[in-house]
Amino acid sequence: MFDYHKAFKRNLGWITPEEQEKIRNATFAVGGLGGVGGDHAITMARMGAQNFHIADLDDYDYSNFNRQAGANVDTVGIAKSQILEETIKAINPDANIKNFTNGIQKDNVDEFLDGVDVYLDSLDIFAVEIRRLTFQKCHEKNIPALTAGPMGMGVAFMAFLPGKGMSFADYFGMNSPCPKFLEKHKDDPVAMHMHKLEVYIDNIIRFVVGVGPTVQQRHYLMDKSKVDFFTKDLPSTKMGIDLASGTLCTNVIKLVVNRGKVICAPRGLHFDAFHNNLEKTWRPGGHANPMLQFIRRFIKGQFKINEKLDWIRKTLNEQQQQGRLKESYSEEEMYNMLMEFDEQRRNNAQ
């Protein structure tokens, strides 16, 4: 027979029996069950959490092996949400899990957050609009929302707390495609494609830079070509994942037991194990802060964002002239465009 108190008694000492019951009775929503999300769910389960809302729509693949808790040869092709539900229940058979197997969507986000005490953000970095919507709903429902990004071999952490600091929307200042621009250029599909792409890429960079404004991991990035915001290809390490989960879940516990300070936006933490360096960040004004504006420009320059945008615009114009322009482009098609861009740069360098 499963014995809750025996299973989690080694938590006691760092937390009291009364605090353990608070953790047991609270409800935690974990959005995204990949690298950090899978670890968040498992860490909270091992802390004695018993009530979960989990959401993910992806299956495991070989590309997940270097960092994701549930990824192995036996789980390839199986839904991450299924494996994580099984893992949590193997830790605590009494766990109550509401599994959103289609991920967080516009039509289920309210249900996903219903009755939730803390939201643990672990959505894919490229899930811009769903992340914006989820944090906005948390803001409206007065739900603490925490995010921790693995940055190289470190972690950058931020919290958005009801009635304190800045909201997610105010801090990051993400944009949406301009309706007036789209209406004005409705007969110019290339312009519409490019406007949507520019806004999308800019929002991703706003998120990356906003969460980890020190960008200290840049000093040991050995191959910049492995970072591509257009093809959704970013390097990640298990150490960064572990540090992200440990940092975020510690702050989740502090919120639930109401003990210990949780810093919130526009303040954050960035610890880098490779550099043995911890920086407490403060960016008043959020996205409008001059330092964040500078770093966004720096990142765009480092990864040749504007050059890539110009190349894609040129390619789309050529396709339009040839009658081959599409309504949308897959990641593979975007990758092929940028491979041509890299080949052209190499030829010019020679």
N, C-alpha and C positions, 0 to 999 in steps of 0.2 A: 504494500500500500504506500502511495506517495505521501510523504510527510513534509508539508510546507516549511514548518519551523525548523526541522532538521536539515532540509535542503539548503536553507539560506541563513543558518545560524552563524556562519563565518562572516557575514556582513556586520553582525553585532559587535559593538566596540567602537567602530567608526560611525555607526548610526545606532540609535536606541531602539528597543522593541516597539515603542510607540511610532517612531519614524518608519520602521519597517512596515507597519500596518498602513501608514499613509501611502507608501510606495505600492503596496499590494492593492490598495483600493482605488488608486488613481488610474486614469485612462490616458494612454499615450498614442498619438497618431504619428506614424512613420511614413513619410511620402517618398517613395523610391527605395528599392531594396537591393541596389547594386553594391558598390564598394562600401561607402560609409553607411548606407541605409541598412544593409544586412548586419553590419557590426553594431549599429545603434540598437536594432531589435534584439540581438543576442545579448548584448551588454545589459540592456534593461531587464531582459528576462532573467539573467543571472543575478541581478540586483533584487529580484523578487517581484518585479512588475508582473501583473497578471491580466491586465486588460489592454488590448491593443486594437488599433485600427491600422492596417497595413495596406499599401497600394503599390502595385507595379504591373506593367503590361508586357515585360520582356522575358525571354527565355535565356538560359545560360548558354554561353558560347566559349570557345577556346580562348578568345581574347580577354575573358574575365579571370583566367586562371592565376594571374600574377597578384591578385589583390582581393578578390571577392570571396566571402566566407563560405558560400554554398557551392562554389564552382569546382567541379572535378569531372573526371571522365564519365562518371555515372549520372551526372546531372545535365550534361550537354543536351540541349533541346527541350529541357523541362522548365516550366514556368518558375521564375524566382519566387513569386508569391507562394507557390505551392511548397517549395523546399523550405522557405523561411517559416511558414506556418507549421510544418512538420517539425522543424528544429526547435521552435519555441515550445511546442507541446511535448517534445521529448525532454526538455528541461523542466517544464511545469505542465503536467497533464491537465491541471485544473484551469489553465489559461483560457480566457475568453477572447477570441480573435474574430474580428470582422474583417474579412479579406476582400479588398477591392481589386479583383483580378484584371480589370481593364484599366488600372491606373486611376489617377485623379483626373476627372473630366469636369467640364463646366456643369454638367447635369447631375454630378454626384458629390461635388466638393462640400456642399452643406451637410450632406449625410456623413461624409468622411470626418468632418469636424464636430459632429453632433456629440455633445457630452464629453468632449476632450479637455483634459487639463493642461497638456503641453503638446505643441507640435514640434516634431523633430524633422527638420528639412534635410532631405537627402536626394532630392530630385536631380536628374541629369542636368549638368550645367547648361545644356542647350535647350532645356524645356522652359524657355523664357516666359511665355504667356501663362502657362499653368502655374509656374512659380509666382508670378506677379499676382494672379488671381487668388492663390492659396494664402499668401501673406496678407492680401487685402481682406480676405474673409476672416483671418485670424484677428486682424486689427478691429474689424467690425464686431467680432464676437468676444473681444477681450481675452484672447487665448495667447499666452506667451509663445513666441515662435523663435526657434534657435537654429542657426546654421553654422556648419564648420566645414571648411574646404581643405582637402589635402593639397598642400602646396609643396611639391617636390618631396623632400623628406621632413616635412613640417606640417603645421596646421595653422590656419587663420580662422578665428572664431568671432561671431557676432550674435547678439541677442536683440530681439525686438519685443519689448515688454509693454503691457497695457498701461497707459497713463505716464510712461517714462520715456525720456529721450526722444528719438526720432522714429517715425514709422519707416517701414521698408520702402514705401513709395517715395517719401520725402528724401530718404538717405541716398537711394540709388538714382532717382530721377530718370527712370527708364521711359522711353518714348514709344508711341505707336505710329504706324504709317499715317501721314497727314491726309485726311479726307479731301481737303482742297487740292492738294497736289495730285492725288489719284483721280479726282474728277477732271482736273485740268488736262491730265495726260492720259485719259481713258482710251484715246486712240493711238497711244504710243506704248505698246506692250513692253518694249525694252526699258523705257523710263520707269514704268510701274514695277517691273521685275527688280530693277536696280535700287529703286527707292525702298522697297520692302527689305531687300537684302542688306542695304546699308544700315537701316534702323535695327535689324536683327543682330548684325555683327556688333554694332555699337552697344546694344544692350548687354550682350555677352561680356564685352570688355568692361562695361560699367560694373557688372556684377563681380567679375574677377578682381578688378582693381579695388572696388569698394570693400570687399571682404578682406583682401590681403594687401592693403595699401603700401606696405613696405617692400613688396615684391622681392624680398631678400633671396628667394630661391633662384632668381635669375642668374646669380653669380656662378652656380655650378650646373646650369643647363648646358650640356655638352653638344647638343645638336638642335639648333633652332628649327630645322625643317620638320622636326617631329611634333611641333606645335602648329596646328592648323584649325582655326576657328570655322573655316568654310566647310571642311570635310569632316568636322566633328571628331578630330583625331588629336588627343592630348595625352602625354605620358603621365603615368601615375604609379605610385609605389605603395606596397603594403604598409610600410612604416608610416607614411602620411595618413593612410586610412585608419590605422590603429590609434595614432595620436588624435585624429579628428574625433573618433568615437569616444575616446577617453575624456577629452576635453568637453565635448558637448554633453555627454551623459552625466558627467560630474555636475555640470550646471543645471541639468534637468533635476537631479536629486536635490540640489540646493533650493530650487524653486518649490519642489513638492514638500520638503520637510521644513521650509521657511527658515533656513539657517545658512548663513554665508552670503556674501555679496555677489550678485550677478551683474557684471557690467553690461551696459546696453548702448546701442547706437546713439550718437556717433562714435562711441568708444568701442575698441575691440582688442583682441590679443592675436599676436602672431609669434609662434614659437617655431624655430627651425633647429632640428636636432643636428643637422649636418654642420651648421655654424655654431652650435652650442649657444644660441642667442634667443632671448625672449624680448619682444618689444610690445609695450602697451600703446596702442594707437589711439589717436583722438583727431578726428577730422570734422570740426564744427562746420555746419552748412552742408555736410554730406557731399553729394555730387558737384555742388558749386564751389567746394573748397579748392583754392588755387593749386594745392599740392596734388589733389586727385585729378584735376584737369591736366596738369603737367604729365602725370604718370600715364594717363590714358593716351596722350599724344605720343609719349615715349614708347608705349607698348605697340601702338599702331605703326610707328616707325620701325621698331625692332623686327616685327613680323610682317612688314611690307603690306599692310592692310590696304592702303590706298592704291598701291601698284597692282595688287591682285584684283581690286575692284575695277580698275581701269581695264585690265586684261579681260575680265569677265564681260564688261560692257562691250568691248571690242568684239569678243567672240559672239555675243548675242546679236550684235548688229550684223555681223557676217551671216549668222544663221537666219536672221530676218530677211536679209537680201536674197538668200537662197531658198526662202520659203520653208525653212526647217525649224523655226522658232516654236518652242513648246510652251504650254501653259504653266508647267512646273518642271523642276529639275531634281533628280535624285542625288544622293550623296556621291554615288559612283560617277554620275555625269559631271558633278562639280569637281570631283577629284581629277577626272580626265582633263578638264579645262585647265586646272592648275598644274597638272603635269606638263602640259604644253607651255605654260608660263615659265616653269622652272627650266625646261629645255631651252626656251628662248633666252633666258637670262644667262645660262651656261654658254650658249653660242655667242652672245654679245661679249661675255667676259673673255672669250678666246680671241 
